[in-house]
Amino acid sequence: MALNDKPTSFDIAALAGVSQPTVSRALRGDRTVSAATRLRIEAIAQQLNYKVDKNASNLRRGSSNTLALLFFEDPTPDDSLINPFFLAMLGSITRTCALRGYDLLISFQQLSNDWHVDYEDSRKADGIILLGYGDYEQYRARLDLLAAQNTHFVRWGSVRSNRAADATVGCDNVRGGRDAGRHLIAQGCRRIAFLGEASSHYPEFEDRYRGLGEAIDEAGMLFDPALQVDAITTEASGYAAAVTLLARARDFDAIFAASDLIAIGAMRALAEAGRRVPDDVKIIGFDDLPAATLAHPPLTTVAQDYRRAGEFLVDTLLARIRGEATATAILPPRLVVRASSDIRIHGD
């Protein structure tokens, strides 16, 4: 190579002792290239001041080297319209994309029937990550459309009825509900309420409710259906659900809320009603948002592993883009005990 010649991937291949396709795969972060080989190629590329012509590379591969992350609009007290849990997951998704050599395009889900045209078919993105869905019974038709169009996509959500064409990463919500119920029962609670819509419209909430029921059954207790009140994932909805629960004049000594936001709203309603947490009512949420530690008292919750979730979402999508078989990923939850459910912690 002459001094004034622009270095090429073939020059790097010759110096690294590998093929030119291996150089191309290494420089775009393909995991089929070993770490040692990739580092050697990257070092040579840096020495030669080699710059990847991304546009030309993408045209050759027929890809954009970009993934689209689409948020479903959630009701929030601010203008973000993004569930705070998904904001926590965003950092992991962004970091994993960077490590895999992909850019990330972030947008809200367009409530139309042409996501595949807007993103993959127009080559804005090679695949789509979907976060949130509102009413699942209404949303399912849109997933069917994506699958029918052979769009590469993966979603976070309920894994109960996952199909091969509908790649899903989700939490073991039944186990999370069961762990919450067992903890409350171990604290001496016998009348446990559930705040959250427990139906096929909100399958994750329904699974958490089912897990609570399993814990109550194994303890030989009975669940009073009047202690379940519908709520969606907002503080306002949690507050309203707790007000409804209190108005029913049914005894209860604990609340398992389907999300942290519901739990935080319920705690405000309990305080206004003169019910002390955890002395009079113990309460558990779900998600482990940063706000859970700031609640008064700090909120016991079932933590979802948003870091691993982000990694699984990106890697599952990339596997589907490569035409590889993928399996549903079910991540285990973790109970985080704080003062809202344990008088011993509250009294320290």
N, C-alpha and C positions, 0 to 999 in steps of 0.2 A: 504494500500500500504506500503510495507516494505521500509525502508530508502534507500536501494540500488537498489530498483526496478526502472526501467525506467517508467516515467509517461505516461499514455495513454489518448486518447480522452475520454475513458469511465470514467477515474478518474475525468477529468474536468467536464464531464456531471453530475456526482454524486454531486460534490461540487457546481455546478451552478444550479442544480435543473432542468436540461433540458435533452433532449434526446441526444444520441451520434451523430445522423445525424445533429442535430441543431448545435452542436459543430463544426462538419466538415464544415458546410455551413458558420458558423460565421468566422472561421479561414481562409477561402478562400475569404472572403469579399462579400459573397452573400447578395444582398440587400433585400432579403426576410426575413432576420433576423433583428429584430428591433435594433436600435442604442444602446439602453440601454442594451439589452441582449448581443449584440456583445462586448460591452465594458466590461461587467462583465466577459464574457468568456475569453477575451484577458487578463484581469488582473489576473485571476486564472492561465491561461497558463503561464504567465510570472513568477508568484510566484513559480510554479512547475518546471520552466525552461524547459517547454515543447517545443520541436522542431517539426515542421511539416515535415513529410517525403514526400516531394513534389513528388518525382518519384513514390512512391507507391500510393499516392493519385491520381495522374494523370492516372496511369494504371487502377485503379478501375473505374474511371470515363470515361476512353477511350478518354481523352483529354490531351492537352499539357499545358493548362493554359497560353497560349501565343497567342497573336494576331500578325499578319503580317501587316506591313505598307509598301506599295509598291509605290514608286515615279515613275512617268513617266519622262524620261529624257527630259529636256527642254534645248534649246540653251541658254547658259549664258556666260558672258565674263570671268568668272573664271572656275575652274575645278569642281565646285559643281554639275552642270547640274540639279539644283533644282530651280524651281521658288521661289523667295524670299517670296512670299505670303505663300507658303506651309511650309517654314521654320518657319514662325511666328506661324503657326498652330501646328507645331510639339510639342512645349512645352505643349500646352493644351492637345493634344492626349496622350503624355507621362504621364503627371500628372494624367489624368483621368484613364488611365490603372492601374497606381499604386494604386489609391484609390479604384479601383474595384478588386484589387488582381490579376492583370494580368501582365505578362511580355510583352515587345514589341520587335518584330523582325523587323528591318528596312532594306529595300533593294530597288534596282531599279526594276521596272517591266520588266520582261523578255518578249521580243517581240516574244513569241512562243505560242503554243496552249496547253501548259500543266501546267498552273499555279496551277491547282488543284492538280496535281501530285507533283509539287515542294513544295507545302505548306500544304494544308489541308489533302490531301490523305496520305501524308507521315508523318502526325502528327507533322510537324514542328510548325503548328499553327492551332487554332480552327476556325479561320476566317480571312478575308482579308479586309483591308481598302485600297482603291485605290485613289490616288491623282494625278490629271492631266491625260490628254489623247491625246493631240495633235489634229489631225484631227478626229473629232467625227464620221464622216461617215465611216472611216476605223476602228475605235476603237470599234464601236458598235458590230461587229461580235464577238469580244473577250468577250464582256459582255454576249452575247447570249450563248457562249460556257460555261462560268462559271455558268450561270443559268441552262443550260441543265445538267451540272454535279452535280447540287444541292449543289454547293459550297456556304458556308456562306460568303457573302461579302456585303460591303456598299461602296459607292463612293461619292466623292464631285464633284458637277458639275451642269449642267442644269437640272432643275426639270420639264421642259415643257412637255416631253412625257414619264414620268416615268411609269414603269410597276411594278406589284407586285413583280416580281422576281428580279427586279433591284432596290434595296433599295438605295435611294439617299438623301443626305443632300446638300442643296444649298442656294444661296442668291436669293432674289427677284430682279433679274437684271432689269426687266422692270421698277419696281418702282425706282430703283437707277438711271436709265437713265432718267426717267421722272423728278425726283428731280433735277438732274444736269441741264436738259434743262430749267426747271422753274427758277432755280437760274440765269442762264445766261440771260434769257429773262428779269428777274427782274433787271438785271444790265444794261439793255438797248441794249443787243446784238440782232441782227436781221439776221445775216448771220453766222450760226453755222455749223462748219465742224465736221465730225466724222472720227476719225482715228482708224481703226480696221476692220477685216474681218467680215462683217455682212452677214453670210450665215449659212446654216445648218451644215457646217463643223466646225464652231465655235459658237455653239448655245448660249453660255453665252454672247458673243459679239453681236450676232444678237438680243438678248433680250434687251441689253443696247441701241442698235441703235433704236429698236422699241419704247422703253420708251422715247427717245429723240424725235422721230417723234410724239408721242402722245402730248408731251409738246408743240411742234411747231404747231400742228394742233389746240390745244385748244386756242392758242394765235392768231389764224387766220392768221398764217404765212405760207409760202410755203418753202419746203426744196429743195435745188438744189442738185440733185444726183451727180453733179460734185464735190461737197464738201465732198464726202465720198471716203476715200482711204484705201485700205487694209493694215493691219499691224498685226503682231503677237506680243506676249508679250516679246519684248526686246527693249532696248534703241536704238540699231542700226536700228531696223525696224521702230521705231517711228521717228527717224531722217530721214530715207529715205522716209517715208510717208509724212512728213512735207515738204521735198524738192519737192516731186511730187506735193503736193497741191499748193505750191508757184509757181511752174512752169506752172500750169494751168491758172494763171493770172485771177482767179475768186476772187471777193471781199469776204472777210470773216473777221469777228470781234471777233470770238471765236472758240475754239476747244474743243470738248469733246472727250477725248482719252479713249479707251476701257480698259486701264490699266495705272497704275502709270508709269511703265517703258516706255510705248509708249509716255506718256505725257512728261516725262523728256527728252527723245530723241528729241521730237518735239520742246521743249523749246530751245535746243541747236541750232537746225536749224533756228528757228525764230531769235535768237540772231545774228547768222551769217548773216542773211538777213537784219539786222537792224530793225526788228520788236520788239517793246518793249512789255513786259508782266508786268502788265495787261493793260497798257495805249493804245496800239494799238490792241493787241489780248489778250483776256481773255482765260484761259485754265483750264480744270478740268480733273483729272485722275480718277482711280477706283482701290480700294484695301486698301489704307492708309498704304502703306509700310513705315518703318522708314525713307527711303530715301526721302519721300515726304516732310518731315519737313526740310530736308537739302538742297532742291532745292533752286535756286535763281531766282525769289522769292519763298518762301514756297508754295507748291502746294495744291490748293483746290482739294479735292478728295471725292469719295464716299467710306466710310469705310465698310468693311465686318467684321462681328463679329467672328474673328478666335477663340476666347476663347470658345464661345458657340458652334461653329462649331466642335471643337475637342471633346467636351463633347457629342454632338449629334451623331457624327460618332461612337464613342466607344459604347455608350449606345444602339444605334440602332443595331449595329453588335451583341452585347451580347444578345439582345432580339431575334434576328434571330437565334443565336446559341441555345437558349433555346426553340426554336420552337414557339415563340410568334408572333402574327401579328404586323407588323410595318407600320407606315405611313410616307409618304414623309415629310421631315422637311424643311420648307422654312423660312429662317432667314431674318428679315428686315434689310436693309442697313441704313446708317446714313451719311448725307451730312456734311462734315467737311470743313468749309469755311476758306480759308487762302488768302494770298496776291495775288496769281496768278489770281484770278477772281474778286477781290474787290479792287478798287482804294483807298477806304477809309482806308482799312487795310494797303495797300501798302504805303500810304502816312504818316501813323503814325510813 
